[in-house]
Amino acid sequence: MSIWEILVPTMTPKEVSHGPNGVADNSVSNLSYETRSQNLLNRRRDKTIGKAVRRSDGVVFPSMTMAAEEHGIYPSHIHNVIHGNCRAKTAAGFEWEYANV
């Protein structure tokens, strides 16, 4: 690390990023210091982003976003079904709920 890096704050704020073991593991080996953007990319790569959701046939997805991508719909469609925010009772032909994993 150079003196410049120490004395001049970075233009892009950084935050603690949890590794592949998720937020439950605060060991040094699972932590790094990343930009918000990189942190989100890492969480998506490690499948530790968001709450898990379960399709009515029992299939569980790590997040609403991943389930939506798999079915070619927006995450808000699944969200609305779970929360009863619309008349539709299904999204992509399935009922949805949060999975307690």
Secondary structure, 3 states (H helix, E strand, C coil): CCHHHHHCCCCCCEEEEECCCCCCCCCHHHEEEEEHHHHHHHHHHCCCCCCCEEECCCCEECCHHHHHHHHCCCHHHHHHHHHCCCCCCCECCECEEECCC
